[in-house]
Amino acid sequence: MSQDHPIVPREKLDFDLEGDIPKYWFGGDAFKTRFFDAMSTIFPEGERYFISCVRDYRDQVSDPKLLAEIKDFMRQEGQHGIVHSLYNNRLKAQGIDVDALERFTHNMLFNVLRKYLPKKQTLAETAAAEHMTAIMAHSFFEKKEVLAQADPRMRAMYAWHAMEEIEHKAVAFDVMQKVAKVGYLRRVWAMAVVTLGFNIHSLLTTRYMLKVDGFKGWQRFKLMAQGMWWIFKPGGLYMPILGHYLQYYKPGFHPWHAGQMRTYHLWLDTFNRTGDPIQAGEVLHAAGA
């Protein structure tokens, strides 16, 4: 049930985010690109939220191993926010009001959820979000065709983020279970809320971005309909990981019950050998089924 690798914060990585990445870097597909871009605008404030929700209970942790994992979890999440902020600067140059999007996310997370919900609830939502991001790593990289048309630099950025989500996928959950003593009903309710909220937020932001890009009403409707079919259809972006997602609702679940991602060590070994996250991302992608 335990992981066989440490949580390793990796800093000052170069994804060439200031390079000639195309506007529609996902094979020229406007929806797919903007859907991933929408997620990127959520991450900086989202990562700060996760850190703060785990930090609420850090002083109550007596296990030195869990304390060390919390420290490295926070460093990884902080770095994720930094890198996505760098990429989001590209979106600003394309006319996307990233500042307004981040203000909305900040207000929702910190001025509503953190202000009015119990700390147990916000920690449970953090644990749920961490499970979702970890299983998305499986969706994005276990099948080669999912990101086959993505720009290698963007694919590498999401690969690095995904692999680190795999590394620390149990930290918030362990704090929730062992320290906050969150019960089953709160845990699964939080997952339902996070699932709905994340997808609504991402899709509404995607639609806004397509409007900024100049797509008219009918064009946006068509792009959104085709894109949502790509996400939710049988064999699409989400359906292959449905079973993994639903495991969270089982009594007695723990994130490490599902083990590791099959190709995680290929990414890790390549990165440790070369220090190049783009090369590591390419090796990971090539190993997909």
C-alpha positions as a LaTeX table, in Angstrom:
\begin{tabular}{lrrr}
\hline
Residue & $x$ (\AA) & $y$ (\AA) & $z$ (\AA) \\
\hline
Met1 & 0.00 & 0.00 & 0.00 \\
Ser2 & 2.93 & 2.37 & 0.54 \\
Gln3 & 4.78 & 4.18 & $-2.19$ \\
Asp4 & 8.27 & 2.99 & $-3.11$ \\
His5 & 9.66 & 6.40 & $-3.96$ \\
Pro6 & 10.13 & 9.72 & $-2.17$ \\
Ile7 & 8.29 & 12.97 & $-2.79$ \\
Val8 & 10.90 & 15.09 & $-4.58$ \\
Pro9 & 10.38 & 18.84 & $-5.11$ \\
Arg10 & 11.96 & 19.78 & $-8.46$ \\
Glu11 & 12.66 & 23.45 & $-9.02$ \\
Lys12 & 13.95 & 25.76 & $-11.77$ \\
Leu13 & 12.79 & 23.46 & $-14.56$ \\
Asp14 & 12.93 & 24.76 & $-18.13$ \\
Phe15 & 9.95 & 23.92 & $-20.35$ \\
Asp16 & 10.79 & 26.64 & $-22.89$ \\
Leu17 & 7.53 & 28.39 & $-22.02$ \\
Glu18 & 8.87 & 31.60 & $-23.57$ \\
Gly19 & 9.48 & 29.82 & $-26.86$ \\
Asp20 & 7.36 & 29.54 & $-30.00$ \\
Ile21 & 4.56 & 27.44 & $-28.54$ \\
Pro22 & 1.57 & 27.75 & $-30.90$ \\
Lys23 & $-1.56$ & 29.45 & $-29.64$ \\
Tyr24 & $-3.52$ & 26.24 & $-30.24$ \\
Trp25 & $-0.75$ & 23.94 & $-29.10$ \\
Phe26 & $-2.97$ & 20.85 & $-28.94$ \\
Gly27 & $-2.79$ & 19.86 & $-32.61$ \\
Gly28 & $-4.45$ & 23.11 & $-33.66$ \\
Asp29 & $-7.62$ & 22.13 & $-31.78$ \\
Ala30 & $-9.09$ & 25.21 & $-30.12$ \\
Phe31 & $-11.26$ & 23.38 & $-27.56$ \\
Lys32 & $-8.63$ & 20.87 & $-26.41$ \\
Thr33 & $-6.04$ & 23.63 & $-26.08$ \\
Arg34 & $-8.32$ & 25.96 & $-24.18$ \\
Phe35 & $-9.58$ & 23.17 & $-21.90$ \\
Phe36 & $-6.03$ & 22.51 & $-20.73$ \\
Asp37 & $-5.36$ & 26.26 & $-20.62$ \\
Ala38 & $-8.43$ & 26.65 & $-18.40$ \\
Met39 & $-6.99$ & 24.10 & $-15.98$ \\
Ser40 & $-3.72$ & 26.01 & $-15.95$ \\
Thr41 & $-5.49$ & 29.20 & $-14.82$ \\
Ile42 & $-6.98$ & 27.30 & $-11.87$ \\
Phe43 & $-3.73$ & 25.80 & $-10.61$ \\
Pro44 & $-1.88$ & 28.78 & $-9.05$ \\
Glu45 & $-4.70$ & 29.66 & $-6.63$ \\
Gly46 & $-5.75$ & 26.03 & $-6.33$ \\
Glu47 & $-2.28$ & 24.95 & $-5.21$ \\
Arg48 & $-2.20$ & 27.72 & $-2.59$ \\
Tyr49 & $-5.57$ & 26.50 & $-1.34$ \\
Phe50 & $-4.34$ & 22.91 & $-1.04$ \\
Ile51 & $-1.27$ & 24.02 & 0.88 \\
Ser52 & $-3.30$ & 26.12 & 3.30 \\
Cys53 & $-5.83$ & 23.32 & 3.95 \\
Val54 & $-3.09$ & 20.81 & 4.79 \\
Arg55 & $-1.19$ & 23.39 & 6.83 \\
Asp56 & $-4.25$ & 23.75 & 9.10 \\
Tyr57 & $-3.40$ & 20.37 & 10.63 \\
Arg58 & 0.40 & 20.31 & 10.36 \\
Asp59 & 0.92 & 21.29 & 14.01 \\
Gln60 & $-1.17$ & 18.29 & 15.08 \\
Val61 & 0.98 & 15.79 & 13.18 \\
Ser62 & 3.35 & 13.77 & 15.36 \\
Asp63 & 4.55 & 11.23 & 12.77 \\
Pro64 & 7.95 & 12.47 & 11.47 \\
Lys65 & 7.48 & 10.67 & 8.15 \\
Leu66 & 4.16 & 12.38 & 7.50 \\
Leu67 & 5.62 & 15.73 & 8.57 \\
Ala68 & 8.42 & 15.33 & 6.04 \\
Glu69 & 5.90 & 14.37 & 3.35 \\
Ile70 & 3.79 & 17.44 & 4.16 \\
Lys71 & 6.85 & 19.66 & 3.76 \\
Asp72 & 7.72 & 18.19 & 0.37 \\
Phe73 & 4.07 & 18.21 & $-0.72$ \\
Met74 & 3.93 & 21.95 & $-0.03$ \\
Arg75 & 7.15 & 22.56 & $-1.96$ \\
Gln76 & 5.90 & 20.60 & $-4.94$ \\
Glu77 & 2.54 & 22.34 & $-4.97$ \\
Gly78 & 4.20 & 25.73 & $-4.66$ \\
Gln79 & 6.39 & 24.98 & $-7.65$ \\
His80 & 3.40 & 23.82 & $-9.68$ \\
Gly81 & 1.75 & 27.18 & $-9.08$ \\
Ile82 & 4.91 & 29.04 & $-10.14$ \\
Val83 & 5.32 & 27.15 & $-13.42$ \\
His84 & 1.66 & 27.45 & $-14.37$ \\
Ser85 & 1.80 & 31.17 & $-13.61$ \\
Leu86 & 4.69 & 31.47 & $-16.06$ \\
Tyr87 & 2.66 & 29.71 & $-18.72$ \\
Asn88 & $-0.41$ & 31.80 & $-17.90$ \\
Asn89 & 1.58 & 34.89 & $-18.86$ \\
Arg90 & 1.38 & 33.60 & $-22.42$ \\
Leu91 & $-2.40$ & 33.53 & $-22.11$ \\
Lys92 & $-2.41$ & 37.15 & $-20.98$ \\
Ala93 & $-0.56$ & 38.09 & $-24.15$ \\
Gln94 & $-3.32$ & 36.36 & $-26.13$ \\
Gly95 & $-5.99$ & 38.59 & $-24.55$ \\
Ile96 & $-7.17$ & 36.22 & $-21.82$ \\
Asp97 & $-7.91$ & 38.12 & $-18.61$ \\
Val98 & $-6.00$ & 35.69 & $-16.39$ \\
Asp99 & $-5.98$ & 38.15 & $-13.50$ \\
Ala100 & $-9.79$ & 38.23 & $-13.43$ \\
Leu101 & $-9.97$ & 34.43 & $-13.64$ \\
Glu102 & $-7.52$ & 34.08 & $-10.76$ \\
Arg103 & $-9.38$ & 36.68 & $-8.68$ \\
Phe104 & $-12.57$ & 34.67 & $-9.13$ \\
Thr105 & $-10.82$ & 31.44 & $-8.14$ \\
His106 & $-9.17$ & 33.12 & $-5.14$ \\
Asn107 & $-12.44$ & 34.61 & $-3.92$ \\
Met108 & $-14.25$ & 31.30 & $-4.24$ \\
Leu109 & $-11.54$ & 29.28 & $-2.50$ \\
Phe110 & $-10.35$ & 31.70 & 0.18 \\
Asn111 & $-13.18$ & 34.18 & 0.74 \\
Val112 & $-15.98$ & 31.63 & 0.56 \\
Leu113 & $-14.80$ & 28.06 & 1.18 \\
Arg114 & $-11.95$ & 28.81 & 3.59 \\
Lys115 & $-14.02$ & 31.44 & 5.38 \\
Tyr116 & $-17.31$ & 29.62 & 5.83 \\
Leu117 & $-16.63$ & 25.88 & 5.70 \\
Pro118 & $-15.15$ & 23.79 & 8.52 \\
Lys119 & $-11.45$ & 22.99 & 8.17 \\
Lys120 & $-12.33$ & 19.29 & 7.97 \\
Gln121 & $-14.42$ & 20.00 & 4.90 \\
Thr122 & $-11.79$ & 22.02 & 3.06 \\
Leu123 & $-9.18$ & 19.36 & 3.85 \\
Ala124 & $-11.56$ & 16.68 & 2.55 \\
Glu125 & $-11.99$ & 18.69 & $-0.64$ \\
Thr126 & $-8.21$ & 18.96 & $-0.96$ \\
Ala127 & $-7.82$ & 15.18 & $-0.60$ \\
Ala128 & $-10.53$ & 14.68 & $-3.23$ \\
Ala129 & $-8.87$ & 17.11 & $-5.64$ \\
Glu130 & $-5.53$ & 15.37 & $-5.13$ \\
His131 & $-7.11$ & 12.04 & $-6.07$ \\
Met132 & $-8.60$ & 13.60 & $-9.19$ \\
Thr133 & $-5.31$ & 15.13 & $-10.32$ \\
Ala134 & $-3.46$ & 11.86 & $-9.67$ \\
Ile135 & $-5.86$ & 9.78 & $-11.76$ \\
Met136 & $-5.79$ & 12.40 & $-14.52$ \\
Ala137 & $-2.11$ & 11.50 & $-14.85$ \\
His138 & $-3.23$ & 8.02 & $-15.82$ \\
Ser139 & $-5.74$ & 9.40 & $-18.32$ \\
Phe140 & $-3.28$ & 11.79 & $-19.96$ \\
Phe141 & $-0.27$ & 9.49 & $-20.26$ \\
Glu142 & $-1.21$ & 5.81 & $-20.13$ \\
Lys143 & $-2.72$ & 6.03 & $-23.61$ \\
Lys144 & $-0.34$ & 7.51 & $-26.16$ \\
Glu145 & $-3.04$ & 8.93 & $-28.41$ \\
Val146 & $-4.52$ & 11.24 & $-25.74$ \\
Leu147 & $-1.72$ & 13.84 & $-25.97$ \\
Ala148 & $-0.18$ & 12.67 & $-29.25$ \\
Gln149 & $-0.93$ & 15.98 & $-30.99$ \\
Ala150 & 0.19 & 18.23 & $-28.12$ \\
Asp151 & 3.28 & 20.42 & $-28.37$ \\
Pro152 & 6.13 & 18.49 & $-26.66$ \\
Arg153 & 6.85 & 21.39 & $-24.30$ \\
Met154 & 3.28 & 21.56 & $-23.05$ \\
Arg155 & 3.10 & 17.79 & $-22.88$ \\
Ala156 & 6.26 & 17.82 & $-20.78$ \\
Met157 & 4.89 & 20.47 & $-18.40$ \\
Tyr158 & 1.76 & 18.44 & $-17.78$ \\
Ala159 & 3.84 & 15.23 & $-17.50$ \\
Trp160 & 6.03 & 16.74 & $-14.76$ \\
His161 & 2.99 & 18.04 & $-12.91$ \\
Ala162 & 1.26 & 14.67 & $-13.25$ \\
Met163 & 4.24 & 12.65 & $-12.01$ \\
Glu164 & 4.58 & 14.80 & $-8.92$ \\
Glu165 & 0.85 & 14.42 & $-8.28$ \\
Ile166 & 1.44 & 10.67 & $-8.32$ \\
Glu167 & 4.28 & 11.06 & $-5.82$ \\
His168 & 2.30 & 13.00 & $-3.23$ \\
Lys169 & $-1.18$ & 11.64 & $-3.94$ \\
Ala170 & $-1.66$ & 10.25 & $-0.41$ \\
Val171 & $-0.39$ & 13.17 & 1.69 \\
Ala172 & $-3.61$ & 15.19 & 2.06 \\
Phe173 & $-5.57$ & 11.94 & 2.38 \\
Asp174 & $-3.35$ & 10.71 & 5.23 \\
Val175 & $-3.67$ & 14.03 & 7.06 \\
Met176 & $-7.44$ & 13.86 & 6.57 \\
Gln177 & $-7.72$ & 10.30 & 7.87 \\
Lys178 & $-5.03$ & 10.12 & 10.54 \\
Val179 & $-5.09$ & 13.64 & 11.96 \\
Ala180 & $-8.38$ & 15.35 & 11.09 \\
Lys181 & $-10.32$ & 12.07 & 11.52 \\
Val182 & $-12.68$ & 12.88 & 8.65 \\
Gly183 & $-15.47$ & 10.32 & 8.31 \\
Tyr184 & $-16.61$ & 8.41 & 5.26 \\
Leu185 & $-19.66$ & 10.55 & 4.45 \\
Arg186 & $-17.72$ & 13.81 & 4.49 \\
Arg187 & $-14.98$ & 12.24 & 2.38 \\
Val188 & $-17.30$ & 11.06 & $-0.40$ \\
Trp189 & $-19.46$ & 14.20 & $-0.28$ \\
Ala190 & $-16.33$ & 16.28 & $-0.77$ \\
Met191 & $-15.39$ & 14.21 & $-3.83$ \\
Ala192 & $-18.82$ & 14.71 & $-5.38$ \\
Val193 & $-18.62$ & 18.48 & $-4.80$ \\
Val194 & $-15.08$ & 18.75 & $-6.17$ \\
Thr195 & $-15.91$ & 16.66 & $-9.24$ \\
Leu196 & $-18.86$ & 18.87 & $-10.13$ \\
Gly197 & $-17.16$ & 22.15 & $-9.27$ \\
Phe198 & $-13.91$ & 21.44 & $-11.11$ \\
Asn199 & $-15.62$ & 20.42 & $-14.34$ \\
Ile200 & $-18.10$ & 23.30 & $-14.33$ \\
His201 & $-15.32$ & 25.81 & $-13.62$ \\
Ser202 & $-13.03$ & 24.37 & $-16.31$ \\
Leu203 & $-15.72$ & 24.24 & $-18.97$ \\
Leu204 & $-17.04$ & 27.75 & $-18.27$ \\
Thr205 & $-13.48$ & 29.09 & $-18.44$ \\
Thr206 & $-12.94$ & 27.21 & $-21.70$ \\
Arg207 & $-16.07$ & 28.80 & $-23.16$ \\
Tyr208 & $-14.90$ & 32.27 & $-22.06$ \\
Met209 & $-11.51$ & 31.71 & $-23.71$ \\
Leu210 & $-13.13$ & 30.65 & $-26.96$ \\
Lys211 & $-15.21$ & 33.82 & $-26.89$ \\
Val212 & $-12.08$ & 35.92 & $-26.41$ \\
Asp213 & $-10.57$ & 34.06 & $-29.36$ \\
Gly214 & $-13.35$ & 35.43 & $-31.55$ \\
Phe215 & $-15.53$ & 32.37 & $-32.03$ \\
Lys216 & $-19.18$ & 33.36 & $-32.47$ \\
Gly217 & $-22.07$ & 31.88 & $-30.50$ \\
Trp218 & $-22.85$ & 28.97 & $-32.84$ \\
Gln219 & $-19.16$ & 28.24 & $-33.35$ \\
Arg220 & $-18.60$ & 28.12 & $-29.60$ \\
Phe221 & $-21.60$ & 25.85 & $-29.14$ \\
Lys222 & $-20.27$ & 23.44 & $-31.75$ \\
Leu223 & $-16.74$ & 23.48 & $-30.30$ \\
Met224 & $-18.04$ & 22.94 & $-26.76$ \\
Ala225 & $-20.33$ & 20.08 & $-27.85$ \\
Gln226 & $-17.56$ & 18.33 & $-29.75$ \\
Gly227 & $-15.12$ & 18.93 & $-26.92$ \\
Met228 & $-17.41$ & 17.60 & $-24.21$ \\
Trp229 & $-17.99$ & 14.48 & $-26.29$ \\
Trp230 & $-14.19$ & 14.06 & $-26.47$ \\
Ile231 & $-14.02$ & 14.35 & $-22.67$ \\
Phe232 & $-16.99$ & 12.24 & $-21.62$ \\
Lys233 & $-17.56$ & 9.74 & $-24.44$ \\
Pro234 & $-16.85$ & 6.01 & $-23.97$ \\
Gly235 & $-13.10$ & 5.65 & $-24.35$ \\
Gly236 & $-12.67$ & 9.45 & $-24.11$ \\
Leu237 & $-10.54$ & 11.47 & $-21.74$ \\
Tyr238 & $-12.38$ & 10.48 & $-18.55$ \\
Met239 & $-14.14$ & 7.16 & $-19.14$ \\
Pro240 & $-11.03$ & 4.92 & $-19.03$ \\
Ile241 & $-10.29$ & 6.11 & $-15.48$ \\
Leu242 & $-13.87$ & 5.91 & $-14.21$ \\
Gly243 & $-13.17$ & 2.76 & $-12.22$ \\
His244 & $-10.11$ & 4.34 & $-10.62$ \\
Tyr245 & $-12.17$ & 7.43 & $-9.79$ \\
Leu246 & $-15.00$ & 5.40 & $-8.25$ \\
Gln247 & $-12.60$ & 3.58 & $-5.93$ \\
Tyr248 & $-12.58$ & 6.74 & $-3.82$ \\
Tyr249 & $-16.18$ & 6.06 & $-2.82$ \\
Lys250 & $-15.35$ & 2.64 & $-1.34$ \\
Pro251 & $-15.11$ & 2.37 & 2.47 \\
Gly252 & $-11.53$ & 1.61 & 3.43 \\
Phe253 & $-10.07$ & 3.22 & 0.30 \\
His254 & $-6.50$ & 4.53 & 0.35 \\
Pro255 & $-4.74$ & 6.22 & $-2.62$ \\
Trp256 & $-1.92$ & 3.67 & $-2.64$ \\
His257 & $-4.33$ & 0.74 & $-2.99$ \\
Ala258 & $-4.22$ & 1.42 & $-6.73$ \\
Gly259 & $-0.42$ & 1.32 & $-6.68$ \\
Gln260 & 1.71 & 3.36 & $-9.01$ \\
Met261 & 1.27 & 4.54 & $-12.54$ \\
Arg262 & 2.80 & 1.91 & $-14.83$ \\
Thr263 & 5.22 & 4.26 & $-16.58$ \\
Tyr264 & 6.11 & 6.54 & $-13.66$ \\
His265 & 9.61 & 5.11 & $-13.23$ \\
Leu266 & 10.41 & 5.65 & $-16.92$ \\
Trp267 & 9.78 & 9.36 & $-16.45$ \\
Leu268 & 11.69 & 9.41 & $-13.16$ \\
Asp269 & 14.72 & 7.51 & $-14.46$ \\
Thr270 & 14.94 & 9.70 & $-17.57$ \\
Phe271 & 14.65 & 12.92 & $-15.60$ \\
Asn272 & 17.20 & 11.82 & $-13.00$ \\
Arg273 & 19.63 & 10.82 & $-15.74$ \\
Thr274 & 19.25 & 13.86 & $-18.00$ \\
Gly275 & 17.79 & 16.62 & $-15.82$ \\
Asp276 & 15.64 & 17.48 & $-18.85$ \\
Pro277 & 11.88 & 17.52 & $-18.16$ \\
Ile278 & 11.04 & 17.75 & $-21.86$ \\
Gln279 & 13.02 & 14.61 & $-22.68$ \\
Ala280 & 11.47 & 12.86 & $-19.69$ \\
Gly281 & 8.03 & 13.87 & $-20.93$ \\
Glu282 & 8.75 & 12.44 & $-24.38$ \\
Val283 & 9.89 & 9.12 & $-22.91$ \\
Leu284 & 6.75 & 8.98 & $-20.79$ \\
His285 & 4.52 & 9.72 & $-23.77$ \\
Ala286 & 6.27 & 7.17 & $-25.99$ \\
Ala287 & 5.70 & 4.46 & $-23.37$ \\
Gly288 & 1.92 & 4.89 & $-23.49$ \\
Ala289 & $-0.16$ & 2.00 & $-24.72$ \\
\hline
\end{tabular}
